[in-house]
């Protein structure tokens, strides 16, 4: 990383969309905790530059509402299970980040007070301003809505420095000035 990037990151606040599949690692499904810790260490590097970091995490490593695993389930039920999968991944990522010494908050679009705070826009912004990493879970809380749509929606609420479709969002490259990070 060059000294110029270390002194002046390109953005003050960024949103990172992490696919649930990114947490699988060498396994065929589920969560590889070593991968979660590796992701946390890389996020910490960005955070240590003074950049406010928010994360939207997917749940496809655990359950996909539109996959064969959902079988003939009702679409809304399958989608809600997918939202719960994102909450599970968010809690794993929170644990990994906090083990690196970074304070985090999980905000969920569905009410799970024992695991996550409710999503309130001002609360999310305040957590970022206090130097906490904010992890968004459960998408928008509406069935038939993709979690990547949630990332796009949150980004476009104009409280992030960049607004790009999740499929082309290269947060890591924008912040770090390199091509070896997350997509």
N, C-alpha and C positions, 0 to 999 in steps of 0.2 A: 504494500500500500504506500503510495507516495506521501511525502510530507504535506503537500498542498491539500490533498483529500483529508488527511488527518486534522488539519487546521480548519478547513472550511468544507463540511459536507455539502453536497449539492442540494439537499432538502432538509428542512427542519423537522418535518413530521411525515412518516411514511406508513403505508398499509401493505402488509405482506400476506398473500394468499398461499397457504400451504395445503397441498393436496393430502388427503388422508393416506393415499398410497405411498407418499414420501416417507411415512412413518413405519412402513412394513419392513424395510431393510431387506435382508436375505431370506426372510420368511415368506410363506405363501399368503398369509393374511395376518391380521392383528397388529400389534404394536411392538416394535423392537426398541426397547428402552435405550439402548446404546445410540440408535439413530436419533431419538428424541434429545438425548444429551448433546450430540453433535450439532443438531439444529440449534439448540439453546446456546451453545458456545458461539456459534456464528451470529445469532441475533444479539448476543451480549456485545460482540465487537461493534456492531452498528450503534447500539445503545450507548456504549462508552464514548462514542464520538459526539454525544450530546443530542442525538437524533431521537425524537419521540417515536416509538414503534408500537404499532397495533398489528394484530395478527387475526386473520380469518382462517380457521382450520376446517378442512373437510372431514368426512367420515367414511369415505369409500373403502378404506381398509377393513372396516368392521361390517358395514351393511350398505347396500345400494337399493333404493326403493324401486328402481327400474330394472333390476337384474333378475336372473333366474332364481336367485336365493329368495326373492320376495314371492315367487310362485304366483298363486292366484289371489294374493292378499289384496284387500281394499287399498287403493292408491293412497288415500290419506293416512291410513295406518302405517303403511310402508314408509311414507315420507316422514312421519313422526319418529319412527324407529331410527331413520337416518339422522334426524336432528339429534336424537339422544347419542348416536355414535359420535357426532361432532363434539358434544359435551364431554364424552369420555376422552377423546383426543385432546381437547382443551385442557382438561385436568392433568393429563400426562405431561403436556408441554409446560403447564404451570409448574408442576413439580420439578421438571428438569431445569427450568429457568431459575426457580428459587434456590435450587442447589448450587447455582453459579453465583448466588448472592444478589440477584436482581428481584426487586419487588414486582409482583404481577397481580392482575385482577382478571378473573374470567367474568364476562358479561354475557348473559344468555337471553335470547328472545323468548324462551319459555321459562316459567317459574320453577326454579329448583334452588330454593334459598340455602340449602345445606351445602351446595356445590358452587353456586355462581350468583353474582349479583344480577338484578334485572337490568336489561339494556335501557339506559336513559342517556340520551345524547350528551347532555351537560355533564353527567357523572363520568362518562367515558373521557371527555375532554379534560376534565379536572384531574383524573387519574394520570393522563398523559402529561399534563403540566407539572404534576408532582414527581415525574420521573419514573412512573410505573409503566411496565409493558401491559397493554390491554389485549386480551385474547377474546375474540367474539365467537360465540358458539350458538348452535341451533338456527343458523341462517336468519331469516326474517320472522321465524315463528309461524309461517304460513305454509301449508302443504302445497305441493306442485310448484315450489320455488327452489331453484338451485342455490346452493351455498355460494357458488361463484357469483350469482346475481346479488347476493348479500354483499359481497366484497365490492362489486361495482356500485351498488347503492350507497354504501357507507363512504366510499371514495368520493363519489360525486356530491356528497352533502357539503362539499367545499371546505371541509376542515382538515383536508390533507393537501400536501404540497403538490401532489401529482394526481392526475385523473386519467387512467388508461384502463382499457378492458383487461380483466384478469388474465385472459389468455396471452396478452402481450405485455403484461406488467412485469418489468424487470427491476423490481425494487432494489435488489442487492446490487445490481450493476449500476443503477442510478446513484446509489448512496456511496458505494465503494469505488466506482469507476473501473470495474473489472467485469469479466465475463465468466468467472468461475463460481458464481453463487446460485441462488435460487431463481427460478423462473416463476 
